């Protein structure tokens, strides 16, 4: 293969790589957004279940552990009691869903949910 053909092929590979990298970035962003929204909804459901109409509720660790066991059995890892507590805290820290920024990922929200003062 001559040098000109090699340069053209190198440019083609670069263009294709750019398209693949861009697509992968979009996929990561979409997955992150879906995770954040899903975890917010899970937190809301846990809080709603805890309170059952009451203004405040104390959630039993045993109930959270049972929920974790059932979700883990059905969906695999990612639903341990600790992560479910983070989802609950996430909802409590950001009770207005429209306030959740999709530029932030789940790790950011886990950290922000632990901040004690608004």
LINZIUR-V729409 format. One line per field, one symbol per residue. ss: DSSP state (2 for helix, 1 for strand, 0 for the rest). psi: psi as a letter, one per 30 degrees, with the letter a starting at -180 (. if undefined). burial: b if it has 16 or more other ideal C-beta (glycine too) atoms within 10 Angstrom, else e. A space follows every 10 residues. Layout:
BEGIN
ss=???
psi=???
burial=???
END
This chain:
BEGIN
ss=0022222222 2222222222 2222222222 2222222222 2222222222 2000000000 2222222222 2222200000 2222222222 2220002220 0000022222 22200000
psi=kleeeeeeee eeeeeeeeee eeeeeeeeee eeeeeeeeee eeeeeeeeee ehflellkkk eeeeeeeeee eeeefalfhl eeeeeeeeee eefifjeffk kffkleeeee eeffkfk.
burial=eeeeeeeeee eeeeeeeeee eeeeeeeeee ebeeebeebb ebbbebbeeb eeeeeeeebe eeebeebbee bbeeeeeebe bebbbbbbbb bebbeeeeeb eeeeebeebe eebeeeee
END
